Amino acid sequence: MTDVLIIGCGVIGAAAAMELSKYKLSVTVLERENDVAMGTTKANSAILHAGYDPHPGTLMARLNVRGSELAKYYCEKLDVPYRQCGSMVLAFTRADLDTLDILYDRGMKNGVKGLEIISGDEARKREPELADTVLAALWAPSAAIVSPWEMCLAFAETAVKNGVKIEFNTEVTGLERDGGCWRVTTDRGVREARYVINAAGVDSDTIHDMVAEHDFEVKPSRGQYYLLDKSEGSRVNTVVFQCPSEKGKGVLVSPTVHGNLIVGPNAEPSDKHDTATTAEGLDFVRETAKLSVPGVDFSKSIRNFAGVRANAGRDDFLIRKAAPGFIDLAAICSPGLTSAPAIGEYAAELLGREGLELEEKESFELSRRRIRFKELTDEERRKLVARDPSYGRVICRCETVTEGEILAALRSPVPPCSVDGVKRRVNAGMGRCQGGFCGPRVVELLAKDLGVTPDRIVQDREGMWILKEETKGVPGSV
Ligand SMILES: Cc1cc2nc3c(=O)[nH]c(=O)nc-3n(C[C@H](O)[C@H](O)[C@H](O)COP(=O)(O)OP(=O)(O)OC[C@H]3O[C@@H](n4cnc5c(N)ncnc54)[C@H](O)[C@@H]3O)c2cc1C
């Protein structure tokens, strides 16, 4: 029997796991996919929002502002790519100017620091590529950009280093209260826990319905994106938003921590797991983004992707006790990424109120360092290669990722088991050729490490095979 069982290892489950690993508790995370950050956490705008958007007095407002401070702290401690570049919300019309006033006012009430409404000319002075039609902007210096999957991974690795167990490829299918504890049925047997946290993202309503009356429904909303080549990466230096509407925060143009430009998202109803992109969705994103930054060169697009928001038709997260010893971290739409560390903290507090003993561990370890060969000086590279020659073999040419970095990821507390899992950890395959060159070498290294034949290696998840076993009869096969 485990003290706490967490369902889902996106950024919310991982943050809760890391928080609970500070205490003398046994904690298990069940994740149906083969890796962390396989849901919404890997497909979003990657912004740590300042906190002027949520309505004052909501849980979302409090957790957004607290989360953005904590995220900054943890990213620094855990070596997660993070840049506090600030954000602007642009106004093009009189109605937009009123919206800026509302956002400024909300931000002040929410405790966001440094907010300022600046003129269109001042905004263009700071961001020369902005359209001439921009009348004014809300400037938020505390907004930041981050690597969302690496933040999730860093939380999960910290949790594991401090004793948490993560079981991948394990889907929760049922929950039952049994003599003061929870019997959790999965497709790989039954687990028992004193307390359960529901961090199942777009499926948090399905999990909730297993323990309590149906009282909310996730209404998924898909957002599509362009990711542009590094040659477009400095088109803007800050996150450039348009005014938010009831559909979401609108289409943004933003640098990424990896040096690319991200443009999107739209907002459209979808199925929970439908992350396809469409010509219409992308057309909308392109045309809308050009109103803010007309010069974006979309011919430099290297990838399109989509993520699904766990909206539930309300202006707040749904974080509460749903049954005895059972906490919902549900409807975690945007700014869920920003709020994650604060949600983790709050989840522990709620479990404490439910009777969980929270005795701190003296041994809690909060540190993580990753070698990024690309960022080293020539002298540092020489020394490293002399110590370990695998750092002298470049596997991904676009991103200058070495074999040594991939091997280090394979030996990390939460190792990858797919080509995309390697990509999320060391950036191999993230460049202009999108893995065309390094893919086969990554497959080879994974197969060797996992002790399987290369045809067993998947691109991302079960069924996404890269190589075919049967080559008999195919011209050129041996
Ligand atoms: C288009 C878009 C843009 C966004 N932009 C931002 C942004 O810029 N900034 C920001 O702060 N937020 C943003 N967000 C919101 C943010 O991405 C999410 O709030 C956050 O990623 C949610 O994390 P999660 O852990 O709740 O969900 P997920 O990452 O989806 O994780 C849930 C996990 O639960 C697992 N799971 C589900 N059911 C089961 C089961 N039965 N058994 C076992 N495992 C299960 C899933 O496999 C999944 O891994 C955006 C979201 C979208 C869609």
The ligand as a Tripos MOL2 file, in Angstrom:
@<TRIPOS>MOLECULE
LIG
   53    58     1     0     0
SMALL
NO_CHARGES

@<TRIPOS>ATOM
      1 C1         -2.9010   25.1730  -26.9170 C.3       1 LIG1
      2 C2         -2.4750   25.2820  -25.4770 C.ar      1 LIG1
      3 C3         -1.6510   26.3200  -25.0600 C.ar      1 LIG1
      4 C4         -1.2830   26.4350  -23.7280 C.ar      1 LIG1
      5 N1         -0.3730   27.3810  -23.3690 N.ar      1 LIG1
      6 C5          0.0100   27.4960  -22.0800 C.ar      1 LIG1
      7 C6          0.9940   28.4300  -21.7000 C.ar      1 LIG1
      8 O1          1.6120   29.0890  -22.5350 O.2       1 LIG1
      9 N2          1.2570   28.5770  -20.3850 N.ar      1 LIG1
     10 C7          0.6180   27.8660  -19.4330 C.ar      1 LIG1
     11 O2          0.8500   28.0940  -18.2650 O.2       1 LIG1
     12 N3         -0.2650   26.8970  -19.7680 N.ar      1 LIG1
     13 C8         -0.5640   26.6880  -21.0660 C.ar      1 LIG1
     14 N4         -1.4380   25.7130  -21.4350 N.ar      1 LIG1
     15 C9         -1.9950   24.8410  -20.4060 C.3       1 LIG1
     16 C10        -1.0120   23.7660  -19.9690 C.3       1 LIG1
     17 O3         -0.3540   23.1890  -21.0860 O.3       1 LIG1
     18 C11        -1.7840   22.6830  -19.2210 C.3       1 LIG1
     19 O4         -2.5310   23.3100  -18.2040 O.3       1 LIG1
     20 C12        -0.8870   21.6570  -18.5590 C.3       1 LIG1
     21 O5          0.0370   21.1270  -19.4740 O.3       1 LIG1
     22 C13        -1.7670   20.5450  -18.0100 C.3       1 LIG1
     23 O6         -0.9640   19.5440  -17.4640 O.3       1 LIG1
     24 P1         -1.6180   18.2080  -16.9060 P.3       1 LIG1
     25 O7         -0.5450   17.4940  -16.2040 O.co2     1 LIG1
     26 O8         -2.8620   18.5480  -16.1590 O.co2     1 LIG1
     27 O9         -2.1290   17.4450  -18.1980 O.3       1 LIG1
     28 P2         -1.3440   16.4730  -19.1910 P.3       1 LIG1
     29 O10        -0.0380   17.0200  -19.5630 O.co2     1 LIG1
     30 O11        -2.2860   16.1800  -20.3110 O.co2     1 LIG1
     31 O12        -1.0830   15.1830  -18.3250 O.3       1 LIG1
     32 C14        -2.1180   14.3000  -17.9390 C.3       1 LIG1
     33 C15        -1.5260   12.9080  -17.9440 C.3       1 LIG1
     34 O13        -2.4740   12.0010  -17.3940 O.3       1 LIG1
     35 C16        -2.3340   10.7650  -18.0790 C.3       1 LIG1
     36 N5         -3.5720    9.9920  -17.8930 N.ar      1 LIG1
     37 C17        -4.8190   10.3490  -18.2660 C.ar      1 LIG1
     38 N6         -5.6990    9.3870  -17.9270 N.ar      1 LIG1
     39 C18        -4.9860    8.4080  -17.3210 C.ar      1 LIG1
     40 C19        -5.3280    7.1420  -16.7560 C.ar      1 LIG1
     41 N7         -6.5930    6.6990  -16.7570 N.pl3     1 LIG1
     42 N8         -4.3400    6.3750  -16.2290 N.ar      1 LIG1
     43 C20        -3.0520    6.8060  -16.2260 C.ar      1 LIG1
     44 N9         -2.6760    7.9960  -16.7630 N.ar      1 LIG1
     45 C21        -3.6370    8.7870  -17.2940 C.ar      1 LIG1
     46 C22        -2.1180   11.1840  -19.5210 C.3       1 LIG1
     47 O14        -1.5140   10.1670  -20.2890 O.3       1 LIG1
     48 C23        -1.2220   12.4050  -19.3620 C.3       1 LIG1
     49 O15         0.1400   12.0840  -19.4510 O.3       1 LIG1
     50 C24        -1.7870   25.5310  -22.7780 C.ar      1 LIG1
     51 C25        -2.5920   24.4760  -23.1980 C.ar      1 LIG1
     52 C26        -2.8990   24.3220  -24.5490 C.ar      1 LIG1
     53 C27        -3.6740   23.1520  -25.0010 C.3       1 LIG1
@<TRIPOS>BOND
     1     1     2 1
     2     2     3 ar
     3     2    52 ar
     4     3     4 ar
     5     4     5 ar
     6     4    50 ar
     7     5     6 ar
     8     6     7 ar
     9     6    13 1
    10     7     8 2
    11     7     9 ar
    12     9    10 ar
    13    10    11 2
    14    10    12 ar
    15    12    13 ar
    16    13    14 ar
    17    14    15 1
    18    14    50 ar
    19    15    16 1
    20    16    17 1
    21    16    18 1
    22    18    19 1
    23    18    20 1
    24    20    21 1
    25    20    22 1
    26    22    23 1
    27    23    24 1
    28    24    25 2
    29    24    26 1
    30    24    27 1
    31    27    28 1
    32    28    29 2
    33    28    30 1
    34    28    31 1
    35    31    32 1
    36    32    33 1
    37    33    34 1
    38    33    48 1
    39    34    35 1
    40    35    36 1
    41    35    46 1
    42    36    37 ar
    43    36    45 ar
    44    37    38 ar
    45    38    39 ar
    46    39    40 ar
    47    39    45 ar
    48    40    41 1
    49    40    42 ar
    50    42    43 ar
    51    43    44 ar
    52    44    45 ar
    53    46    47 1
    54    46    48 1
    55    48    49 1
    56    50    51 ar
    57    51    52 ar
    58    52    53 1
@<TRIPOS>SUBSTRUCTURE
     1 LIG1         1 GROUP 0 **** ****
